[in-house]
Amino acid sequence: MKKIYSILFTSLIITSCSKDVFKSYEDRLVGTWHLVDVDRRGFGGSLDNLAFTEGDFTFERGGRMVYNDLAGKKYEGSWDVRHTTVSNGCTVDQDGNQDCSQHHIRSLHVVAIDFNNQQVKTEDFEEIDFTGTNRFKARIQSGLHTYVFTFRR
């Protein structure tokens, strides 16, 4: 009986969870995202030198995007996700077994142009991570500080 409850519970968890984790980052980004917050961590730095601190981003298939700032300006441009594999270094256990682990980093490159005013905004978010189906965080490292951007659908 215990085994049956365990199987039912596991089935319920699997069917109730989002299938988004099985999609590529490119597919998961398609849609409209609101930049909710920019958090500056560390020493120094200012939000003034960032291209984006608020607004709505609409990422379309094929790399096209539209950005609307809170003042009502509309920018059009492109986006792409870049994939990088980084080595965490190697460790050797007491038996001489070597473990060389790696992790995969996804970065987001965005270019947006206001064709009326010929203003260009571009940003390279060095690392993006989905924290749920309808939210993700992007990071930029600059000197002794890190900017963390929070996006929600």
N, C-alpha and C positions, 0 to 999 in steps of 0.2 A: 504494500500500500504506500509506503514511504517513497518508493521508486516512482510510482505513478504520479504522486503529487510533485515530485521533483521534475519529472518530464513535463507535466502541465505548466508548472511555474516557468520553466525554461522556455517553453513554446510561447507563453504569454509575453515574456520579456522580449523575445526575438521579434514577434509579430507587432508589438507595440512600439518598438524602436524605429527611428527613421532609417531609411535605406540610403540617406545622403552620404554616409561614411564610405560607401562603395563607389561613389561617383568621383570623377577627377576634380581637382580644384577648379579647373576652368569651367566645368559644368556647374559646380556648386556656387560660383560667383555670379553666374548669369542672373540678372534681376536688378532691382533697385535697392540700394543700401544707403542708410542715413549715417553720417559720421556723428556719433553720439558724444564722443569725448576724446580729448587728446591729453594724455598724462605725461608730464615731464618728470623723469626720475634721474637723480644724480646731481652733480655740481655744474653750475654755469648753464649757458644756453638760454634761448628765448623762443617763444612760439612765433615771434615776428619773422623768423627766417624760414618758416615752413610754407610750402605752397598751398596746403589744404589744412584748415583747422575747423571747418564746418561744411555743411551742405549735403546734397544728395548725389549719389553716383548711380548711373544706370549702365550696367555692363551687359552688352549684347554679344550673341554668338558671333564668331568671326573676328573678335577683337575690337569692335567699335564700341565707343562709350559716349555718354552725355553726362556732364557735370553741371549742376545748378547750385550756385551759392545762395546764401540766405538773403542777399540783396536782390535776387532775381536775375542775375547775370547767367547766361547759358553758354557753356563751353562744350565743344565737340572734339573728339579725339580718338585715341586708341589705348588699348591695354593689353598686357600679356603677362602670363605667369611663367617664371623661369625656375627650373629645377636644378638644384646643386646637391651633390653628395659630399659631406664633410666627414673627415676621419676624427674620431674622438681620441686617437692615440691607441697604443697597444699596452696591454698589461700581461705579466707573466705570473702564473700562480706558483705555489711551492713545488709542484710536480714538473714544472717547466713547460706547461701548456700555455700557449700564447693566444690571447684574445684581442683581436683588432676590430673594434666596433665602429660603425659609421651611422650617421643619421642623415636624413633627407631634409633639405631646406627648400621651401617654396617662397619665392619673392614675387612681388607684384610691381610692374612698371606701368606708370600712368602718364599720358600726355594729353592735356586738354587745352583747346584754343578758343578764345573769344574772338570770332572773326570780325565782329563789329569794331572792336577796339584794338585788334591785333595783339592781344595779350596772351601769353603762353604760360601755362602752369605745368610743371612736370615733377614727378616724385618717384623715387625708387624705394618702396617699402621692402626692407631687407629680409624680413621674415613674416609670413602670415600663417596664422593658425585658426582653424575653426574651433570655437568653444561651444558650438551648438548648431542646430540646423539654421537658425535665423540670426546668427551673430559670429563675427570673427574679429580677431585682433591682428594688427599689423605693427611692426616695430621698425624704428630707425635708430641706429647707434651713431652718435656723433660726439667724439671726444670722450669726456667723462660723464656724459648723460645719454639717456635713452628716451625716445618719445614712443609712447604706446597709444595707438589709435584704436578706438572701439567702434565697430560698425554693427548696425542692426537693420533687419529688413523692416 
